[in-house]
Amino acid sequence: MPKKVDHEKRKIIIAEATWKIIVEEGIEQATVRNIAHAADLSVGALRHYFTTQSELLLYSMQLVSDRARERMASQQFDGPPLQVMEEVLFEFIPLDKDRKIEMEVWLSFSARSLVDPDLMQLNQKVYHDLRRVIIAVIDHLISLQFVPDQFAAEIETERLYALIDGLAIHHLLQPDSLSKEMMTSVIQHHLKSLCKQEVLDK
């Protein structure tokens, strides 16, 4: 009797093989032939799941986004408001192996999206998804009356987004010069710097 193949599981295996090549050798080496070899498939078998390299890269990029979203949804954020906001933001910096791999792959995909319209469309969607999280953090600070009356919400949203992005990229490119402990400390310090002194004194 022919062995039943779980097509979605096989596509995930192929996408994870794509990630592995990107992390170890760079996105230029993420060719159909190399990915097929890493996934222990023939080129013909791989094309049964993805007819083009662009389609394969798009699926692989989407899987990065899906994994990050699933991880966020599985978290139980509990504690004082500032601590919860810190923990939410920590999800977007490479503090463990899984997040480091996801962000290395995403950075490579983001560069590739400059010349691939399909990847650019997904890249923009994820950008806006993260921006909504940043906006939610800023809005929560405002609703709790943690910030001064003359608080420039739009500017602080962009500043916080740039901080998270910058920390993640800096650590990926120069891990020896920016430790995980320093990344978390910078985020904690920044959130506190947005708050009124009386909030911090409580």
C-alpha positions as CSV (number, residue, x, y, z in Angstrom):
1,M,0.0,0.0,0.0
2,P,1.5,3.4,-0.9
3,K,2.7,5.5,2.0
4,K,0.5,8.4,2.7
5,V,2.4,11.7,2.6
6,D,1.4,14.7,4.8
7,H,1.9,17.4,2.2
8,E,1.8,20.3,4.7
9,K,4.3,18.6,6.9
10,R,6.6,18.0,4.0
11,K,6.3,21.7,2.9
12,I,7.3,22.7,6.5
13,I,10.4,20.4,6.3
14,I,11.4,22.0,3.0
15,A,10.9,25.5,4.5
16,E,13.0,24.6,7.5
17,A,15.7,23.2,5.2
18,T,15.6,26.6,3.4
19,W,16.1,28.4,6.8
20,K,19.1,26.1,7.5
21,I,20.8,27.0,4.3
22,I,20.1,30.7,4.7
23,V,21.6,30.8,8.2
24,E,24.6,28.6,7.4
25,E,25.4,29.7,3.8
26,G,23.4,32.8,3.0
27,I,20.3,33.3,0.9
28,E,22.3,33.2,-2.3
29,Q,22.8,29.5,-1.7
30,A,19.1,28.9,-1.2
31,T,18.7,27.4,-4.7
32,V,16.1,24.7,-5.5
33,R,18.8,22.2,-6.0
34,N,20.5,22.9,-2.6
35,I,17.2,23.0,-0.7
36,A,16.1,19.7,-2.3
37,H,19.4,18.1,-1.2
38,A,19.0,19.5,2.4
39,A,15.4,18.2,2.6
40,D,16.5,14.8,1.2
41,L,14.3,15.2,-1.9
42,S,14.9,15.1,-5.6
43,V,14.5,18.4,-7.4
44,G,11.5,16.9,-9.2
45,A,9.9,16.0,-5.9
46,L,10.5,19.4,-4.4
47,R,8.8,21.0,-7.5
48,H,5.7,18.9,-6.7
49,Y,5.3,21.2,-3.6
50,F,6.7,24.4,-5.0
51,T,6.8,25.1,-8.7
52,T,9.2,28.1,-8.4
53,Q,11.9,29.3,-6.1
54,S,10.0,32.5,-5.4
55,E,7.0,30.4,-4.3
56,L,9.2,28.4,-2.0
57,L,10.9,31.5,-0.5
58,L,7.5,33.1,0.1
59,Y,6.2,30.1,1.9
60,S,9.4,29.9,4.0
61,M,9.1,33.6,4.9
62,Q,5.5,33.2,5.8
63,L,6.4,30.3,8.1
64,V,8.8,32.5,10.0
65,S,6.0,35.0,10.6
66,D,3.5,32.2,11.6
67,R,6.0,30.7,14.1
68,A,6.5,34.1,15.8
69,R,2.8,34.7,15.9
70,E,2.1,31.3,17.4
71,R,4.8,31.8,20.0
72,M,3.3,35.1,21.0
73,A,-0.2,33.6,21.2
74,S,1.1,30.8,23.5
75,Q,2.7,33.2,26.0
76,Q,1.0,34.0,29.3
77,F,1.9,37.6,30.1
78,D,1.3,38.3,33.8
79,G,2.6,40.8,36.3
80,P,2.9,44.5,36.8
81,P,2.0,46.6,33.7
82,L,5.6,47.7,32.9
83,Q,6.9,44.1,33.3
84,V,4.2,42.8,30.9
85,M,5.1,45.4,28.3
86,E,8.8,44.5,28.6
87,E,8.0,40.8,28.1
88,V,5.9,41.5,25.0
89,L,8.8,43.6,23.5
90,F,11.3,40.9,24.4
91,E,9.5,38.6,22.0
92,F,10.9,40.7,19.1
93,I,14.6,40.5,20.0
94,P,16.8,37.4,19.5
95,L,17.0,36.1,23.1
96,D,17.1,32.4,22.3
97,K,18.1,30.1,19.6
98,D,14.6,29.9,17.9
99,R,14.2,33.7,17.8
100,K,17.8,34.2,16.6
101,I,17.2,31.8,13.7
102,E,13.9,33.4,12.8
103,M,15.4,36.9,12.8
104,E,18.5,35.9,10.8
105,V,16.2,34.3,8.2
106,W,13.8,37.2,8.2
107,L,16.7,39.7,7.8
108,S,17.8,37.8,4.7
109,F,14.3,37.6,3.3
110,S,13.9,41.4,3.9
111,A,16.9,42.1,1.8
112,R,15.6,39.8,-0.9
113,S,12.2,41.5,-0.8
114,L,13.8,44.6,-2.3
115,V,13.8,42.7,-5.7
116,D,10.9,40.4,-5.1
117,P,7.4,42.0,-5.1
118,D,5.7,39.0,-3.4
119,L,8.2,38.9,-0.6
120,M,7.9,42.7,-0.3
121,Q,4.2,42.4,0.2
122,L,4.6,39.9,3.0
123,N,7.4,42.0,4.5
124,Q,5.2,45.1,4.6
125,K,2.4,43.1,6.3
126,V,4.7,41.8,9.0
127,Y,6.1,45.4,9.5
128,H,2.6,46.6,10.1
129,D,1.8,43.7,12.4
130,L,4.8,44.6,14.6
131,R,4.0,48.3,14.4
132,R,0.5,47.5,15.8
133,V,2.1,45.8,18.8
134,I,4.3,48.9,19.4
135,I,1.3,51.2,19.1
136,A,-0.5,49.0,21.7
137,V,2.3,49.3,24.1
138,I,2.4,53.1,23.7
139,D,-1.4,53.3,24.0
140,H,-1.3,51.2,27.1
141,L,1.2,53.5,28.7
142,I,-1.1,56.5,27.9
143,S,-4.3,54.8,29.1
144,L,-2.6,53.9,32.5
145,Q,-1.6,57.6,32.8
146,F,2.1,56.5,33.1
147,V,3.4,59.2,30.8
148,P,3.5,63.0,31.0
149,D,0.7,65.2,29.6
150,Q,2.9,66.5,26.8
151,F,3.7,63.0,25.5
152,A,4.4,62.8,21.7
153,A,2.8,59.4,21.1
154,E,3.5,59.2,17.3
155,I,7.2,60.1,17.8
156,E,7.5,57.7,20.7
157,T,5.9,54.9,18.6
158,E,8.5,55.4,15.9
159,R,11.3,55.7,18.4
160,L,10.4,52.4,20.2
161,Y,10.0,50.6,16.9
162,A,13.4,51.8,15.8
163,L,14.9,50.8,19.1
164,I,13.6,47.2,18.9
165,D,14.6,46.9,15.2
166,G,18.1,48.3,15.9
167,L,18.8,46.1,18.9
168,A,17.8,43.0,17.0
169,I,19.9,43.8,14.0
170,H,22.8,45.0,16.0
171,H,22.9,41.8,18.1
172,L,22.6,39.6,14.9
173,L,25.5,41.4,13.2
174,Q,27.7,42.0,16.3
175,P,26.6,39.5,19.0
176,D,29.9,40.0,21.0
177,S,29.3,43.8,21.4
178,L,25.7,43.6,22.4
179,S,24.7,40.9,24.9
180,K,21.2,39.6,25.5
181,E,21.4,41.1,29.0
182,M,22.2,44.5,27.5
183,M,19.3,44.3,25.0
184,T,16.8,43.6,27.8
185,S,18.3,46.3,30.0
186,V,18.0,48.9,27.2
187,I,14.3,48.1,26.6
188,Q,13.6,48.3,30.3
189,H,15.4,51.6,30.6
190,H,13.7,53.0,27.6
191,L,10.2,52.1,28.9
192,K,11.0,53.7,32.3
193,S,12.3,56.8,30.6
194,L,8.8,57.3,29.0
195,C,7.1,57.2,32.4
196,K,6.5,60.0,35.0
197,Q,8.8,59.8,38.0
198,E,5.9,59.3,40.4
199,V,4.9,56.1,38.5
200,L,8.4,54.7,39.0
201,D,8.5,55.7,42.7
202,K,5.4,53.6,43.5
